[in-house]
Amino acid sequence: MMMRRMLPLVLFTVLATAPSSFTRLQAQAGGQINDLVAHPHAKAEPSTVLTLTGTDGKVLSLTPAELTAMPHTSVSVFNEHTKADETYTGVALTDLLAKVGVPVGKDLKGKAYRMYVLAEGTDHYTVLYSLDEVDGMAHKGDVIVADTLNGTPLTADGAFKLVSSEDKRPARWVRNLTAITVKVAE
């Protein structure tokens, strides 16, 4: 709770020391940094559709039933927030990104290393991963779009949740996941 109260102060300190860097990052992130600062405690509506957008503008919208029909993988993690071991099942993020033309696996090279993934929940909580971090051929962990927790479909926190097996705490997990957008850093 204390960390959430300190977020505006930390961001102000960072902004005061590097305003041009913040402006450039904010422009690349489509202004979503302001949303995070303005709505750190926004009430989240449960997610019901997941929209993926590739760098070339290709868009794919998925319903829970469509995600359920895809090949699934499971990850077992310790959730620092709940202080419990949890098993999430869902679709590998790279499998979804490939459907919108994002280079993954052996195609991840050159310019693709400047790509990043923005994942956003219905409360506008947004996290960033480099494309390399979510690719199983380049990174040890798994990043999945989960639709079940311990064998039970996700409900209270929406139909979709982004989970990373290598993060020591779930700060970059996104509940009520509604959008995944891939961009290129300039």
N, C-alpha and C positions, 0 to 999 in steps of 0.2 A: 504494500500500500504506500509506503514511504517513497519507493522508487517512482511510482506513478505521479505522485505530487511533485517530485523533483524533475520530471521530464521536461516541463517548459523551461526551467532554469538551466538545465543541461543544454537543451537546444539553443537557448538564448546565448549561452557562453560559446557554443560552437559557431553559431551564426555571427557573433560579434568578431570572432577571430578569423573567419573565412567566409564573408558574405558572397563573394563571387563564386566560390565553389558550391555553396548552397543553392544559389540562383541557377547555376548550370544543372545541378542534380535535380532540383525541383522541376526545371523545364523538361528534363529527360524523363522524369517520373510522372509527367502529366499533372503536376500540382498536387499529387496525392500526399505529399509530406504535410501540407497544410491541413488536410483532412485528418491525419493522425494526431496532429497537435490540437486541432479544434474539437475532436471527438474522441478523446482517449477513453471515455467511459460510456460511449453511446450504447443504447440498448440494441441488441441484435435481433433481427427477424430471422427465423430459421431459413436456411438456404433451401431452395427447391429446384434450381436450375444452375448448372455450372457452364460458364461461357469461357472458352479458350480462344485467344487471339494470337496468331503468329506474326512474325515480323513483316510479312508481305500483306498483312491485312486479312488473311484467311481466318474465318471464324467458325467455330464448332460449338453448338450448345447441346448439353447433355442433360437428360432427366435422370433421376435415380434409377429407373428401370433400365435405361440404356447403359449406365455405368455398371450395373449389376450383371448385365449380359456379357461384359468383357472379361478377359482372363485376369484373375486376381492373384495377388501375392500377400503374404502376411508378414508383419514385423512385430516383434516383441520388444517393448520399451519400458523403462521406468519413468513414470510421469512425476516430475518433481512437484507439480501443483497438487496432485491427489495423493502423493506419497504411496503409490501403488504400481505394481507391475501390470501392464496392459498389453493386449494383443489387438492390433488393428489389422483389418483386411481391406484391400482395395486394389486400385490399378496403379501401376508404376507411372509416375509423372512423365517419364520419357516416352512411354507408350502413347500417352495423350498428346504430348507435344509433337510427336512424329505425325499425328493426324492433321496438324495444322501447318505442316511443312517445315518444322524446326529441325535442324540437323542434330542428330544424336548418334551415339555409338561411334562407329568408324568414320562417320561423316562429320563429327565434331572436330574441326580443325580451322586454322587461319582466323578469318573474321568472326567465326562463331564463338571464339574465346572472348569476344567483346559483348556477347549477348548476356542478358540477365532476365530473370523471371520475377515478375511482380505477382504475388498472390494476395487476393483481397477477400475479406469477409463482408457480410451484410452490414456490419457495424463500421465499415471503412478501415478496419485494422488491416494494414498492409505490410507484408514482409518482402524481402528481396533475397534471391539466391542467384549466384552466378550460374550460368548454364552448366559449367563444368561440375558444380557441386551436386547437381541432381542426376548426373549421368553415371550409371552403374559401371561403365567401362573405365571411367576416370576417377571415380570417387568410391570409397569403401562402403558408405552407408546407402540406405534405401530411402527415397522420398516417394511417398504414395499419396494418392487421393483416396482416403479411406471412406468406406460406407458402412462398416461394421466395427464394433468395439466388443471384444470378448464374445464374439459370435452373435451379437445382437445388433440389428440395424441402428444406425445413428438416428436420433429423433430430436431430442431437446436442443442440441446445438446444430441443428440443420442436417440435411441429408449428406453433406460432404465435409470432410475435414482433411487438411493437408498435414501430414505427419512425416518427420524426418527421424530416422533411427539413430543418427549419429550426433544429434544435438543433445548436450548433457542436460539441458532444461528446455521445456517446450515454448520458449519465447518466439520461435519462428514457426510454430504450428499455427494453423489458421482454422478456427472453428467457423461454422456457417459460411464455408468457402463458397464464393459466388463467381469469382473471376480470376483467370490466370492469363496474364499478358506477357509476351516476350518482346523485349526491346533491344536495341543495339546502342551501346555507349559510344559516344562520338569522341 
